[in-house]
């Protein structure tokens, strides 16, 4: 038995295991959220009754379980669990509080990161991903969520999907005409999260454009520096060549004398 075989294998750092879990769970959770979105749309828009309603609710509950497992798995794998817990309070509310169930739709935002990595550093691709996918997702998910909690409330003015969609668009764009507004506590929570989401999308776009500008300026500076160095080296070579020619001419003149 060699010395290497007797030595204990190094323990993998918790943070690397957490990162590995997040990478492995990203697409499966996004797929679950996509199916959740479809079923939740059926529940809110079609309003199934009887057996169909039971089936839809059962499937939604089954799709809820992976998010619950993911939350507690990430909490267990985090190196500083207390710090991680307080940094992910929204995630706790989403998986623990039943009324926050519609907010599971926001897990689809995980697709933004995956798609952004797929398109690479192309500025047009990144902006399209951020603006297009994120905005449509937030508006549609918020429309469904607010319609579900507002429709049965007395005195509510958001009672159909068209009104909910119009309200979500005016809210995320910070226009806020005030013609439609949530009257329930849950509806106002959805509205607040939609506002924060809209600000986040704008901030992501700004950061992406700023990063792209910095990269382009750095690339131009690097190219200019490389060209300057090459030019200097060329001048040095030319000077050295001329010095050799002059030295050879001087040597030939001395020999002639």
C-alpha positions as CSV (number, residue, x, y, z in Angstrom):
1,X,0.0,0.0,0.0
2,X,1.5,3.3,-1.0
3,X,1.5,6.5,1.1
4,X,-1.0,8.1,-1.3
5,X,-3.4,5.3,-0.6
6,X,-3.2,5.7,3.1
7,X,-3.9,9.4,3.1
8,X,-7.5,10.4,3.5
9,X,-9.2,11.9,0.5
10,X,-9.7,15.7,0.8
11,X,-13.2,16.7,1.8
12,X,-15.0,18.7,-0.9
13,X,-15.7,22.2,0.2
14,X,-19.4,22.8,1.0
15,X,-19.6,25.8,-1.4
16,X,-18.5,23.7,-4.3
17,X,-21.1,21.1,-3.5
18,X,-23.7,23.8,-3.3
19,X,-22.6,25.2,-6.6
20,X,-22.8,21.7,-8.2
21,X,-26.3,21.2,-6.8
22,X,-27.4,24.5,-8.2
23,X,-26.0,23.7,-11.6
24,X,-27.6,20.3,-11.7
25,X,-31.0,21.5,-10.4
26,X,-31.2,24.6,-12.6
27,X,-32.8,23.1,-15.7
28,X,-34.9,20.4,-14.0
29,X,-36.4,23.1,-11.8
30,X,-37.0,25.4,-14.8
31,X,-38.8,22.6,-16.5
32,X,-40.9,22.0,-13.4
33,X,-41.7,25.7,-13.3
34,X,-42.7,25.7,-17.0
35,X,-45.1,22.8,-16.4
36,X,-46.3,24.6,-13.3
37,X,-47.0,27.7,-15.4
38,X,-49.1,25.7,-17.8
39,X,-51.2,24.0,-15.1
40,X,-51.6,27.2,-13.1
41,X,-52.8,29.0,-16.3
42,X,-55.4,26.2,-16.8
43,X,-56.4,26.6,-13.1
44,X,-56.8,30.4,-13.2
45,X,-58.1,30.9,-16.8
46,X,-60.2,27.7,-17.4
47,X,-61.3,27.3,-13.7
48,X,-61.9,23.6,-13.9
49,X,-64.4,22.0,-11.7
50,X,-65.0,18.6,-10.1
51,X,-62.6,15.9,-11.0
52,X,-60.6,18.0,-13.4
53,X,-60.0,20.6,-10.6
54,X,-58.8,17.8,-8.3
55,X,-56.4,16.5,-10.9
56,X,-54.9,20.0,-11.6
57,X,-54.5,20.7,-7.9
58,X,-52.8,17.3,-7.4
59,X,-50.4,17.9,-10.2
60,X,-49.6,21.4,-8.9
61,X,-48.8,19.9,-5.5
62,X,-46.5,17.3,-7.0
63,X,-44.7,20.0,-9.0
64,X,-44.4,22.1,-5.8
65,X,-42.3,19.3,-4.0
66,X,-39.1,19.7,-6.1
67,X,-38.9,23.4,-5.1
68,X,-39.3,22.4,-1.5
69,X,-36.6,19.8,-1.7
70,X,-34.3,22.2,-3.6
71,X,-34.7,24.9,-0.9
72,X,-33.8,22.6,2.0
73,X,-31.0,20.9,0.0
74,X,-29.4,24.3,-0.7
75,X,-29.8,25.3,2.9
76,X,-28.1,22.0,4.0
77,X,-25.2,22.4,1.5
78,X,-24.5,26.1,2.4
79,X,-21.3,26.7,4.3
80,X,-22.8,29.6,6.4
81,X,-26.4,28.4,6.8
82,X,-27.6,31.3,9.0
83,X,-26.3,33.8,6.5
84,X,-27.8,31.9,3.6
85,X,-31.1,31.6,5.4
86,X,-31.5,35.4,5.8
87,X,-30.3,36.1,2.3
88,X,-33.1,33.8,0.9
89,X,-36.2,34.8,2.9
90,X,-38.2,35.2,-0.3
91,X,-37.4,31.6,-1.2
92,X,-38.6,30.6,2.2
93,X,-41.9,32.4,1.8
94,X,-42.4,30.9,-1.6
95,X,-42.0,27.3,-0.4
96,X,-43.6,27.6,3.1
97,X,-46.5,30.1,2.8
98,X,-49.4,28.5,0.8
99,X,-50.7,31.9,-0.4
100,X,-47.3,32.5,-2.1
101,X,-47.8,29.4,-4.3
102,X,-48.3,31.5,-7.5
103,X,-44.9,33.0,-6.9
104,X,-43.3,29.7,-7.8
105,X,-43.8,30.9,-11.4
106,X,-40.9,33.3,-10.7
107,X,-38.6,30.3,-10.7
108,X,-38.8,30.4,-14.5
109,X,-36.4,33.4,-14.2
110,X,-33.7,30.7,-13.8
111,X,-34.1,30.3,-17.5
112,X,-32.8,33.8,-18.0
113,X,-29.4,32.9,-16.6
114,X,-29.2,29.7,-18.6
115,X,-30.2,31.3,-21.8
116,X,-27.8,34.2,-21.2
117,X,-24.9,31.8,-20.9
118,X,-26.1,30.1,-24.1
119,X,-26.0,33.3,-26.1
120,X,-22.6,34.2,-24.6
121,X,-21.3,37.7,-24.7
122,X,-23.2,38.9,-27.7
123,X,-24.8,42.2,-26.5
124,X,-27.9,41.8,-28.7
125,X,-28.5,38.3,-27.6
126,X,-28.1,39.2,-23.9
127,X,-30.4,42.2,-24.1
128,X,-33.0,40.2,-26.0
129,X,-33.0,37.5,-23.3
130,X,-33.2,40.0,-20.5
131,X,-35.9,42.3,-22.0
132,X,-37.9,39.8,-23.9
133,X,-38.0,36.6,-21.8
134,X,-37.9,38.3,-18.4
135,X,-40.5,41.0,-19.1
136,X,-43.0,38.6,-20.7
137,X,-42.5,36.1,-18.0
138,X,-43.0,38.6,-15.2
139,X,-46.0,40.2,-16.8
140,X,-47.8,36.9,-17.5
141,X,-47.0,35.3,-14.1
142,X,-48.0,38.4,-12.2
143,X,-51.3,38.7,-14.3
144,X,-52.2,35.1,-13.3
145,X,-51.2,35.5,-9.7
146,X,-53.1,38.8,-9.2
147,X,-56.2,37.5,-11.0
148,X,-56.4,34.4,-8.8
149,X,-56.3,36.4,-5.6
150,X,-58.3,39.4,-6.7
151,X,-61.2,37.9,-8.7
152,X,-63.2,36.5,-5.7
153,X,-62.5,39.6,-3.5
154,X,-65.4,42.0,-2.8
155,X,-64.9,45.4,-4.4
156,X,-62.1,44.1,-6.7
157,X,-61.7,45.8,-10.1
158,X,-59.3,43.2,-11.6
159,X,-61.8,40.4,-12.5
160,X,-60.7,39.1,-15.8
161,X,-57.4,38.2,-17.5
162,X,-57.5,41.3,-19.8
163,X,-57.7,43.6,-16.9
164,X,-54.9,41.7,-15.1
165,X,-52.7,41.8,-18.1
166,X,-53.2,45.6,-18.6
167,X,-52.5,46.2,-14.9
168,X,-49.3,44.1,-15.0
169,X,-48.0,46.0,-18.1
170,X,-48.7,49.4,-16.6
171,X,-47.1,48.4,-13.3
172,X,-43.9,46.9,-14.7
173,X,-43.3,49.9,-16.9
174,X,-43.9,52.2,-13.9
175,X,-46.7,54.0,-15.7
176,X,-49.3,53.2,-13.1
177,X,-52.5,54.8,-14.4
178,X,-54.4,53.9,-11.3
179,X,-57.4,52.7,-13.2
180,X,-56.8,49.1,-11.9
181,X,-55.2,48.2,-8.7
182,X,-55.2,45.2,-6.2
183,X,-57.3,45.5,-3.1
184,X,-56.2,42.3,-1.3
185,X,-53.0,41.9,0.7
186,X,-51.9,39.0,-1.5
187,X,-52.5,41.1,-4.6
188,X,-50.4,43.9,-3.2
189,X,-47.6,41.6,-2.4
190,X,-47.7,40.4,-6.1
191,X,-47.7,44.0,-7.2
192,X,-44.6,44.9,-5.0
193,X,-42.7,41.9,-6.3
194,X,-43.6,42.9,-9.9
195,X,-42.3,46.4,-9.3
196,X,-39.0,45.0,-7.9
197,X,-38.8,42.6,-10.8
198,X,-39.3,45.4,-13.3
199,X,-36.5,47.4,-11.6
200,X,-34.3,44.3,-11.7
201,X,-34.8,43.8,-15.4
202,X,-33.9,47.5,-16.1
203,X,-30.9,47.2,-13.9
204,X,-29.7,44.0,-15.6
205,X,-30.0,45.7,-19.0
206,X,-28.0,48.7,-17.8
207,X,-25.3,46.5,-16.3
208,X,-25.1,44.4,-19.5
209,X,-24.7,47.5,-21.7
210,X,-22.1,49.0,-19.3
211,X,-20.1,45.8,-19.2
212,X,-20.2,45.6,-23.0
213,X,-19.0,49.2,-23.4
214,X,-16.1,48.5,-20.9
215,X,-15.1,45.4,-22.9
216,X,-15.2,47.2,-26.2
217,X,-13.1,50.1,-24.8
218,X,-10.6,47.6,-23.3
219,X,-10.4,45.8,-26.6
220,X,-9.7,49.0,-28.5
221,X,-7.1,50.1,-25.9
222,X,-5.4,46.7,-26.1
223,X,-5.4,46.8,-29.9
224,X,-3.9,50.3,-29.9
225,X,-1.2,49.3,-27.4
226,X,-0.3,46.2,-29.4
227,X,-0.1,48.3,-32.6
228,X,2.1,50.9,-30.8
229,X,4.4,48.2,-29.5
230,X,4.7,46.6,-32.9
231,X,5.4,50.0,-34.5
232,X,8.1,50.7,-31.9
233,X,9.7,47.3,-32.5
234,X,9.6,48.0,-36.3
235,X,11.4,51.3,-35.8
236,X,14.0,49.7,-33.6
237,X,14.7,47.1,-36.2
238,X,14.9,49.7,-38.9
239,X,17.3,51.8,-36.8
240,X,19.5,48.7,-36.1
241,X,19.5,47.9,-39.8
242,X,20.6,51.5,-40.7
243,X,23.3,51.4,-38.0
244,X,24.6,48.2,-39.6
245,X,24.6,49.8,-43.0
246,X,26.4,52.9,-41.8
247,X,28.9,50.8,-39.9
248,X,29.6,48.6,-43.0
249,X,30.1,51.8,-45.1
250,X,32.5,53.3,-42.6
251,X,34.4,50.0,-42.5
252,X,34.7,49.9,-46.3
253,X,35.9,53.5,-46.4
254,X,38.6,52.8,-43.8
255,X,39.8,49.8,-45.8
256,X,40.0,51.8,-49.0
257,X,42.3,54.3,-47.3
